[in-house]
Amino acid sequence: FVFRKLAFQTVKYFKIPRIVGVVIVALFFALIHCTTEDFTQISSWMFFLQYFTLSLIITITYEITDENIFASSLIHVLNNILGLFLA
């Protein structure tokens, strides 16, 4: 909710182009999720790319579904469930 409702709406408020806004929110999401990573390791960059890609998908879904927070939240939940089964 923080990234879609707050961050993306803030980006839209400042009239930043849509694709730039999506990338900004995705970067913010990925960085927040990788705060404990040591970016001198390739594995840290892999985690970052995974979170960045996930956030791109979630944010684009949010945008194309007329800001339906439930659609984007469902993708996030399904990703977390998949992570539980693969861990």
C-alpha positions in Angstrom: 0.0 0.0 0.0 2.9 2.4 0.8 4.4 2.0 -2.7 1.2 2.0 -4.7 -1.0 4.3 -2.8 1.5 6.8 -1.4 4.6 6.7 -3.6 2.9 6.2 -6.9 0.2 8.8 -6.1 3.0 11.3 -5.1 4.8 10.7 -8.4 1.5 11.3 -10.3 0.8 14.4 -8.3 4.1 16.0 -9.5 3.1 15.1 -13.1 6.1 12.9 -13.7 5.7 10.8 -16.9 4.0 7.5 -16.2 6.9 5.2 -17.1 9.4 7.3 -15.1 7.0 7.1 -12.1 6.8 3.4 -12.5 10.6 3.0 -12.5 11.0 5.4 -9.5 8.5 3.4 -7.4 10.1 0.1 -8.5 13.6 1.4 -7.6 12.3 2.6 -4.2 10.6 -0.7 -3.5 13.7 -2.7 -4.5 16.0 -0.6 -2.4 13.8 -0.8 0.7 13.7 -4.6 0.4 17.5 -4.8 0.0 18.6 -2.6 2.9 20.6 -5.3 4.5 22.3 -6.4 1.2 26.0 -6.0 0.6 26.1 -4.7 -3.0 29.7 -5.8 -3.5 28.3 -9.3 -3.9 26.6 -10.5 -7.2 23.9 -12.2 -5.1 22.8 -8.9 -3.7 22.3 -7.5 -7.2 20.3 -10.6 -8.1 18.0 -9.9 -5.1 17.7 -6.3 -6.2 16.8 -7.3 -9.7 14.1 -9.7 -8.5 12.5 -7.0 -6.3 12.8 -4.4 -9.0 11.1 -6.7 -11.6 8.4 -7.7 -9.2 7.7 -4.0 -8.4 7.6 -3.1 -12.1 4.9 -5.8 -12.6 2.9 -4.8 -9.5 3.0 -1.1 -10.3 2.1 -1.6 -14.0 -0.7 -3.8 -12.9 -1.9 -1.1 -10.5 -1.8 1.5 -13.2 -3.5 -0.6 -16.0 -6.3 -1.7 -13.6 -7.3 1.8 -12.9 -5.4 1.8 -9.6 -7.0 -1.3 -8.3 -5.0 -2.0 -5.1 -6.4 -5.5 -4.8 -5.1 -6.7 -8.2 -1.6 -5.5 -7.4 -1.8 -6.8 -3.8 -2.8 -10.2 -5.1 0.3 -10.4 -7.2 2.4 -9.5 -4.2 0.7 -12.1 -2.0 1.1 -14.8 -4.7 4.8 -14.0 -5.0 5.2 -14.3 -1.3 3.4 -17.6 -1.2 5.5 -18.9 -4.1 8.6 -17.9 -2.1 7.4 -19.9 0.9 7.1 -23.0 -1.2 10.4 -22.6 -2.9 12.4 -21.8 0.3 
